[in-house]
Amino acid sequence: MDIKEIKPTKIICVGLNYIDHAKELNMEIPEEPVIFMKPTSSIIYHEDTIIKPKISKRVDYEVELAVIIGKKGKNIKKEEADDYIMGYTILNDVTARDLQQKDGQWTRAKSFDTFCPIGPRIVKDIDPMNLNIECRVNGEIKQKSNTKNMIFDVYELVEFVSSIMTLYSGDIISTGTPPGVGELKKGDIVECEIEGMGILRNYVDE
């Protein structure tokens, strides 16, 4: 299926889910996943443009592995999670960092139009537990890690999220970002790459 054909009812994201990111921030390892949501109206695709809102002075990139759900499920056990997964893609959890800090919660900072680039394609036959992941801005590597550094793996996240809310075909679970998040500026080219999944490239404007 072409990624533009999926119709998610929701995008669930996970905060602080890489051990190396937690160490970078000198934060304790969470006992359970910390989740938040982005609206589906924030989705754009490969080669589209991220628009920095005038209200924000600091917009950041965050490369993430995203899970695309393939069928309706509730209270899914982690041992069965793979049966509910359509495939995987790359997601850039674009964030207005100054607004996140100002608000003390994440909804506004994560929800602007164009703040959820996904793509370039859906990949199924891949091991989500051991994939190199990186983000480049104007060709310079900013984030570089491996999904084996996740605190909660893909299947644990499907179990956790589905214990709270019913998942539907097309829904997206984005699994958190590694260390090295930083600022995007007008004119930047941001490339998110995950091993075996290609490159998600977007441009930045105001």
N, C-alpha and C positions, 0 to 999 in steps of 0.2 A: 504494500500500500504506500502511495505517496504521502509524505508527511503532511502536506497541505490538505489531505482528505480527512484526517482525524478531527473529531469534534469533541474535545474534552469538556466535561461539565465543570471541571476544577483542575487547578494546578496546586499541588501540595509540595512545599519546599521544606528542607531540613536545615536547621542552623547548627553550626559547630559539629560537623560529623567527620572531621579528619583529625587524627591524633596529632599530626605535625602542625595543623592549624591551631589546635588548642594550646600546644606548647608555645607557638609563636605569640599567642595572646596572653600567655600565663594564666590560662583558665582551667578549672577543674574539668575532668572528663564527665559529661552528663550521664546520669543514671538511666535516662530514657530519652528517646529522640525529642528534640525541641522543634515543633513544626509551625509553619505559618502558610498563608495562601497568597497566590497572585491571581488576578482576574484573567480570564481568557482574552479579554480585550487588549492585554499587554503583548500578545504574541505577534512576532514577526518572523521572517525566515532568512535563509542564507542569502547574502548579498543585499539585504534590506538595510535601511538606515535607522540607527538609534538616535532619537531626538532628545537632547538635553532640555529639560523644562527650565524656563526662565526663573522659576522660584528657587531652584537648587544651585548651589555654588560648587557642589562636589558630587559627581556621579562616578560610580565604580563599576568595574567588571568583576564577574565571579564565574569561572568555568565550572560546569557540573555535568555529571552523568545523569541522564533522565530516563526513567522507566515509563514506558507507555503500556497501560493496562489494555488487555485484549477482550475481556468479558466481565460481566457483572459479578461482583464478589463481596461478601461480608464475612468477617471473622475468619479470614484465610490463614491457615497455618503456614509457617515459613517453609515447611517441607513440601507444601503444595503450591507455593507462590509462583513457581516457574510456569505452572499450567495456566496462570492468569495473566502472564506477561506477553504482550504482542511483540515487544522488542525494545530496543534502546536507542536513544539519540543524544545529541549534545544540547545543553541549555546554558545560556548566559544569564545568570540571575542579576541583571543590572539593578543597581541600588543607588538612590539618592542618599548618600551617607550622612550628609549634614541634617537632612530631615529625619532620618532614622534616629539620630542622637537627640535631636530637638523634641521629637514626639515621645520618645521613650518606648515606642513599639514600632512595628514594621510595616503596617498596612500602606500608609501613604508613600513611604520611601520605595516600596517594591512594586507599586501598582500603576505607574504612569504608562500611557500608551508607548509602545515600542520597547518596553523594559523586559521583554521575555523572548529574545531570539532563540529559535530552536532549529535543528537540522544538522547536516544537510539532508539526512535520510534516516530511515528506520533500519536498524540492524538487529537480527534475531540470534543467529548462531554465533554467540560470542560469550566468553566467560567474564561476567561483570566483576568478579572478585580480584582480577589481576590485570588491570589495564593502565598503561601510562596515560597521564592526563596533563595537558599544559595549556597555558594562555599566553599569546604574544600580542604586543601592541607595537605597531609599526615595525614588525619583524624582531623585536626584542623580547626574549622570554621573561615573563613576569611571574607565572605560576608553573610549577613542575612537581608532580607527585605521582602516586599510583593508587588505584582504588583499593588495594590491599591495606591501605592506611585508614580506611573508613572505620569509625567506631561501631556503627550499626550497618551491617551489609544490606544489600538490595532486598533480600528475602525477609530479613527481620523488619525492614521498613514497611514492606507490603503487609506483613502481619500486624504491625503496630497501627498503621493508618487505617486498615480495614476493620480493626477492632473498634474504631471510633466512628467511621463513616463508610457507607456503602461506596464501593468503587465501581465505575461504569467504563465500558469500552471507550478508549480514547483518553481517559483521565491520565494525568501526568504526575509522577512523583519524582521530584528532583532531589538528589541525594547529598547535597552539601558541597562546599568548595574547599580546595586545599589552600595552604598558605600563599601569601603574596598578592592579595587583592590590592587594587590601587585605582588611581583616577583615570578617567577618560576625558579627553579634551576635543573640541571641535577640530575636524580634519583627521582624527586618528582612524586607523584601521585596526580593528581588534579581531584576532583569529583564535578560536577555541578548537583544540584538537584532542581527540581521544583515540588511542590505538585501535586500528581496525574500523574506525567509524568515519574517517574523513575530517574535513575542516569546516567549521562554521565561521564564515567571515561576514563581518558587518562594519558599516561606516558610521562615523559619529558627526552629528550636525547639531545646530541649535535652532 
